[in-house]
């Protein structure tokens, strides 16, 4: 079925229309540059745009465009979609960072598990919200529980890293689930011990074990697993250096935006 819009706008096809993309709620806007490119692709022009990763209040105009009626109709389909999802992610990330209030480093590495076509957008949005998209600075070896299982245990996994001189400068980040595994990791040269069970009791047990054996100062202690914004308040009072937030950030709802036709300039 052919698109009826060219026919509908025949009588006003030469008319120039102005429209604004307006944020309907407060948040951090991401995707402005891509939206500006999409505006040109549909035959409209950008009259005004805010900077990338700017925090806005509800009612703020994000992007103003002009074009013929068909180009405005096409823009409505594309521009909001380009900005709404990454802006929602950035806004959620910022809420976690603000809630942590500098007492805990907040990261989100969940973008790595999402479709390849979305990874760059989500990683950029996470960073725009002030959250780090990786648990450590590169280079590092992220040794998750599946690696540990395949290689036969925590000690064996760290030995596998050590057996390759080209990995000598890599930070060792390893997932653990028990206090015994955490002790083996700390003694085996891991720099970051990551408790990814999502259970606060596990974090407490592992922290206590590392401290009782004089190993806590040797490692960075990370925690994750289904964390919500409310969990941050509890974690601020616990012995943890880093929290990794997944779904609560990458699956954040769209930031509500609308394209509003303002009429003829």
N, C-alpha and C positions, 0 to 999 in steps of 0.2 A: 504494500500500500504506500502510495507516495505521500510525502509530507504536505499537508494542506496549508501550512503557514505562508508559503510564498503567494498563494492565491488570496488568502485572507487579507494580506497587507498590500495588495496590488494598488489600491486607490491612494495609499499613503507611503508608497515605497521610497519616495524621495524626501520624506520628512525626516528631520533629525530629532531623535529622542534622547533625553538624558535620564540616566538611572543610577541609583546608588546601591551598593551592597552595604547593609547595615547590620552590625552585631546586635542581637536581641538580648544578650546577656553578657556580663563581664568576662573577660578572659584574655589570653595571649594569642595574638593572631599570627598564624604561620601559613605560608603558601601564597603570599601576596605577589611575589615575583613571578611565580608560575601562573597565577591568575591573570596578571598583566599580559603575559605572553599569549595566553588563551584568548584574551580580549582581541588582540590583533588578528589572531587566526580566524575569528568569526566575523571580522570586518568592522569592528568597533574600535574606538580609541579611548585611552585612559586620560581623564582630565585631572584626576587627583587620586593619590594612593598614600596610605600610611607606610611607615618603614616596617621591614620584616621583624617579627618577634616583639612587637610592641604590645603592652598591656592596655586594654581599652575598657571603658565602662559600657553598660548597656545603652544603646541608642547611638553609638559612635559610627560614623561613616567610615568604612574600611577602604572602599574603592568607588570612584565615580567614573562613569563611562558615558560616551555618546556614540550614536550610530543610527542607522535606519532601523525601522521596527523589526525586521527579520533578524538583524545582527543582535539586537537587544534580547529577542526571544531565545536565540541560540546561546547567548551569554548567560542567561538565567539558568540554563541547564548545566552549564559547565563551571561557572565561577564559584558558586556556593559549595559545590561538591569538592572543588580543589582545596578550598580553605577550611571547611567545617571540621573534617576529621582530624587533620594535624593540629588544628587550633584546640580541639577538645583534648587531645593527648598532651599538648604543651601546657594547657591549663591544669590538667590533673597532675602532671609532673611538678609544676610550681607549687601546688597545694601541699604535696608531700615534702618538698624541700623546705617550705615555710614552716610546716608543722615540726620538722626536725630541729629547726632553729639553730643550726650549726653544731648541734651536739653529736650528730651521727652523719656520716657521709651516705647519701642516698643515690643509688644507681638503678638502672633498669636494662637488663640484657635480654629481655624477652623478645625484642624485635628480631633477633637472630632466628627464631623459630617460625616466623611468619613468611608468607609467600615472598619470593624474591622481588617481585615487582613493587612490593610495599615497603621493603626494608629501608631504603634510603629516606623515604618520606617519614617513616616512624622514628628512625634514628635522629633525623634533623629536628623533629618535633620534641622529642625527649630532651635534647640538648637546649632547645629554645626555652624550655621550662626550667632550666637550671639544674637538671639532673644529668648525671654522667651516664652515657650509654654503654659503658663497659665497667666491669668490676675492678679493673686495674689498668694502668697505663701500659701500652705496648712497649716491649714485647713481654708476653706472659703465656704460660701453658695452662689452659683451663682443663682441669682433670675432673670430669664429672663422674657421678656414681657408676655410670655404664662403663667408663674407662676402667674404673677401679675393679668392677666385676669381671671384665674381660681379661684384665692383666693379673688377676688373682689376689688383689688386696691393695691396701694403701701403701705399704712398704714397697711392694713390687712395682706399683705405678710410679712412685717417686724414683725408684731405681732405674726404671725405663727412661725417665727423663735424664737422669745423671749419666746414663750410658752413652749419651750423644753429646760430645763436646760443643757442638754448634748450638746447643740449647743452654749452655752454661749461664748466659746472661738473662735467661728468661725467668720471670717471676713464677713461682709455683703456686697455683691456686687450686685447691683440692676440696671436693665435696666430702663431707663426713656425716654420719648419722648417729654415732655413739661416742661416748667419752674415750673409750679405748682407741677408736680410730683417730680421734683428735690428738691423742698423746703420741701415737705412732707418726702421724703427720708432722707434728711439731718437732719431734726428734729426728725425723727423716729429711728435714730441710724445707718443708713447706713454709712459704711466707704468709699465705692467707689460708685460713681454715674456714670453710664455708659450711655452716649448718643449714641445710636446705629443707628441713623437715616441716617448717612452719609451726613447730610446737615450741612454745616458750620454755617449757620444762626441759626440753633437750638443750636449749641454749644455756640455761642455768647450770645444768649438770656438766656440760662441756667446759663452760667458763670456770666452774669450781675445780674441775679436774686439772685444767691447765695451770691454774693458780697454785693448787696444792703441790704440784710437781715442779713449780718454779719455771714454767714454760710460757706463761701468758704474755710476758713482755717480748717473747721471741716471734710472736705471730700477730697478724691482724685477724680479728674475729668477725666474720660476716654471717648474716642470717637472712633467710628468705623462705618463701613458700606461702603463697596465697595471702599476702599481707594487705590489710585495709588501712585506710587513713587513721582509723581509731587505734590501730596497733602501734602507731608511732608514739603515742603518748606513753604507753607502757614501756616500749623499747628505750625511750629516752632515759628511763631510770634503771636500765639494765647494763650489763657489761658487754657491750657490742660496739664495734667500730663502723661497720658498714651494713646497710640493709639493702636488699635487692627486691624491688617491687616489680611484679610482672603484670598480670591481667588488669589490676586496678588502674594502671596507666595506659597500656597499649590498647585495652578494650574500653577506654573511656568514651562516653557518649559524644556525639557531634556537638560542637559549639553552635548554638542556634544563630543562624544568619538568614537574612532575606534580601532579595533584590527588589527594590522599590522604584517604580517608574515615577520620575518627577515631572515629566511632561516635556514640552519643547523648550530648548534653551533660548 
